[in-house]
Amino acid sequence: MKNIFSPSKFTIDKSGNSTAIYPKQKYFKIDNKVIKKLILFSKGNKNCNVRICLHKNSKQILQNMIVLLNKKNSTKPPIHKHLLKDEVYQVIYGILKIDIYKKKKIFKKMTLEKNNNLIIRLKKNEFHKVYPKNNIVIFHEIRPGPFNKNDSIYL
């Protein structure tokens, strides 16, 4: 794995569904420089999906992340739901598509992009699919923790 994030300032965790980058600084800001590094990290690592975690670790009660989804690694995004957790999304870069399902059929389609300033809250127990419309989408995601790999139920 190519790492352009300094090991003295960041920790890399590959145990989740995508690579997680944890800043070691107490205060960390997301700006255009960080967004560019996130894109370079993905490109340098086989166009991987990657996230910068703004929470301390996967056990935190609030999970707050900057997520990069790369279309090359999101060709068949899973339709899934979370039994106990809502999710909030706001796009920073690119275009994010969200399909919500009822009885295995698309019930509602949504498009989020930086220019429309939408913030979407998906309720728990709703089947949905989240995927990039263009090559790369970067969004802010907030959800309850702690992280659990088995938290999702797939359609």
MINULO-969119 format. One record per residue (C-alpha): x negated, z, y; residue number from 1; residue in three letters. Coordinates in pm, 1 decimal. Each point is the difference from the previous one (the first is absolute). Last residue first. Example, Ala and Ser with C-alpha at 12.3 -4.5 7.8 and 13.67 -1.06 7.14 Angstrom:
% residues 2
          u          w          v     i    aa
    -1367.0      714.0     -106.0     2   Ser
      137.0       66.0     -344.0     1   Ala
% end
This chain:
% residues 155
          u          w          v     i    aa
     3086.9       21.5     -763.6   155   Leu
     -295.9      235.7       34.7   154   Tyr
       16.3      375.7       54.4   153   Ile
     -270.0      140.2      227.6   152   Ser
     -142.6      352.5       12.4   151   Asp
     -223.1      -43.0     -306.2   150   Asn
     -317.5      -44.4      208.1   149   Lys
       79.6      325.4      184.0   148   Asn
     -106.4       51.8      361.1   147   Phe
      101.5      336.5      146.3   146   Pro
      166.8      -96.2      209.8   145   Gly
      278.2     -111.9      232.1   144   Pro
      -19.2     -344.3      155.2   143   Arg
     -141.8     -172.5      306.9   142   Ile
     -122.0     -358.5       -1.0   141   Glu
     -170.4     -176.9      290.5   140   His
      -35.9     -370.9      -60.4   139   Phe
     -256.7     -271.8      -49.8   138   Ile
      105.5     -341.1     -128.4   137   Val
     -237.9     -263.7     -126.4   136   Ile
       47.6     -355.3     -124.8   135   Asn
      347.8      -42.8      154.5   134   Asn
      337.1      125.1     -122.6   133   Lys
     -149.7      318.2     -143.2   132   Pro
      197.2      196.3     -261.5   131   Tyr
      227.2      301.5      -44.9   130   Val
      259.5       -2.1     -279.6   129   Lys
      287.7      246.6      -15.9   128   His
      218.6      202.6     -233.3   127   Phe
      158.1      287.0      191.7   126   Glu
      -26.6      354.4     -146.2   125   Asn
     -156.7      141.1      313.9   124   Lys
       95.6     -153.4      331.4   123   Lys
     -207.6     -267.0      166.9   122   Leu
      -74.7       73.9      363.1   121   Arg
      -84.4     -303.6      208.7   120   Ile
     -175.8       -2.8      336.2   119   Ile
       45.5     -319.5      194.4   118   Leu
     -229.7      -92.6      287.9   117   Asn
      104.8     -369.2      -10.1   116   Asn
     -344.8     -128.2       98.6   115   Asn
     -195.5      185.3     -269.0   114   Lys
      207.0     -146.5     -278.1   113   Glu
      269.0      124.3     -233.3   112   Leu
      230.0     -228.0     -195.9   111   Thr
      297.1      137.6     -189.4   110   Met
      205.4     -129.7     -291.4   109   Lys
      308.1      183.0     -129.3   108   Lys
      192.2       17.4     -328.2   107   Phe
     -236.2     -195.1     -222.1   106   Ile
      134.2       16.3     -354.0   105   Lys
      -98.8      233.9     -286.8   104   Lys
      311.2      218.5       46.6   103   Lys
      -87.5       71.4      361.9   102   Lys
     -333.5     -116.9      139.3   101   Tyr
     -180.6       34.5      331.8   100   Ile
     -248.0     -270.1       99.2    99   Asp
     -273.0       82.9      249.1    98   Ile
     -222.6     -264.5      160.2    97   Lys
     -298.5      100.3      211.9    96   Leu
     -147.4     -231.0      266.4    95   Ile
     -348.6       18.2      146.7    94   Gly
     -171.9      293.0      170.5    93   Tyr
      118.8      351.0       95.8    92   Ile
      332.2        9.3     -186.9    91   Val
      203.8      322.2      -16.5    90   Gln
      123.8      143.8     -329.7    89   Tyr
      167.7      329.7      -96.6    88   Val
       53.4      110.8     -360.6    87   Glu
      254.7      237.3     -155.6    86   Asp
     -100.7      198.7     -308.1    85   Lys
      176.8      164.4     -293.6    84   Leu
       99.0     -272.1     -245.3    83   Leu
     -241.6     -261.3      127.3    82   His
      102.9     -357.6      -60.3    81   Lys
     -156.7     -318.1     -131.5    80   His
       -2.2     -378.2        6.8    79   Ile
     -362.9      -83.1      -65.6    78   Pro
     -189.6     -243.6      218.5    77   Pro
      -74.9     -321.5     -184.5    76   Lys
     -248.0     -194.3      214.6    75   Thr
     -133.1      314.0      167.9    74   Ser
     -370.8      -34.3      -66.7    73   Asn
      -49.4     -336.4      174.8    72   Lys
      260.4      105.4      259.6    71   Lys
     -227.1      283.2      112.6    70   Asn
      170.4      326.4       81.5    69   Leu
     -181.0      225.7      247.9    68   Leu
      139.1      351.6       38.6    67   Val
      -57.9      249.4      282.2    66   Ile
      107.8      328.7     -154.0    65   Met
      178.7      331.3       61.1    64   Asn
       86.7      204.7     -308.2    63   Gln
      163.1      330.1       97.6    62   Leu
       -2.2      289.3     -252.5    61   Ile
     -372.2      -46.9      -65.3    60   Gln
     -117.0      -20.0     -364.7    59   Lys
     -143.5     -352.4       33.3    58   Ser
     -257.5      118.9      254.1    57   Asn
      -54.0       77.9      370.6    56   Lys
      271.3     -226.8      143.5    55   His
      -86.5     -300.1      216.9    54   Leu
      -55.2     -212.8     -307.5    53   Cys
     -146.7     -341.9       66.4    52   Ile
      149.4     -237.6     -254.1    51   Arg
     -117.4     -295.3     -206.3    50   Val
      140.3     -301.0     -183.4    49   Asn
     -290.2     -200.0     -134.3    48   Cys
     -101.8     -343.6      125.0    47   Asn
     -280.4      -19.0     -257.7    46   Lys
     -190.0      291.4      155.1    45   Asn
     -171.9     -156.8      301.8    44   Gly
      331.6     -141.5      124.4    43   Lys
      166.5      342.9      -23.8    42   Ser
     -288.8      176.6      174.5    41   Phe
       -7.3     -267.4      271.7    40   Leu
      373.4       50.5       67.4    39   Ile
      -44.4      379.2       17.2    38   Leu
     -299.1      -43.3      229.9    37   Lys
      210.2     -217.2      235.5    36   Lys
      277.2      264.6        4.9    35   Ile
     -259.0      271.3       75.4    34   Val
     -134.4     -196.7      299.4    33   Lys
      354.6      -76.0      120.0    32   Asn
       78.6      372.5       21.1    31   Asp
      102.6      277.5     -236.9    30   Ile
     -119.5      335.6      123.4    29   Lys
     -156.6      279.6     -201.7    28   Phe
      -15.9      369.5       78.3    27   Tyr
     -140.3      240.8     -259.6    26   Lys
     -254.1     -259.8     -109.5    25   Gln
      -48.8      -57.8     -373.8    24   Lys
      213.6     -314.8        5.7    23   Pro
      167.2      -64.6     -337.9    22   Tyr
        2.8     -354.1     -138.9    21   Ile
      242.4      -68.7     -283.2    20   Ala
      -34.3     -297.1     -235.8    19   Thr
      337.3     -106.7     -135.2    18   Ser
      235.9      131.9     -269.7    17   Asn
     -185.6      330.8        6.3    16   Gly
     -326.1      121.3     -161.1    15   Ser
     -231.0     -223.1      208.5    14   Lys
     -101.5      262.7      257.7    13   Asp
     -256.8      -79.3      271.1    12   Ile
     -121.5      278.1      232.3    11   Thr
      -84.6      -76.0      362.4    10   Phe
     -241.1      112.7      276.9     9   Lys
     -329.9       49.9     -186.0     8   Ser
      100.3     -268.7     -249.2     7   Pro
       15.9     -250.8      291.8     6   Ser
      292.5     -241.7      -40.1     5   Phe
     -133.8     -348.1      -75.8     4   Ile
       23.9       66.5     -373.9     3   Asn
      -44.4     -284.8     -245.4     2   Lys
      130.2       94.1     -340.9     1   Met
% end
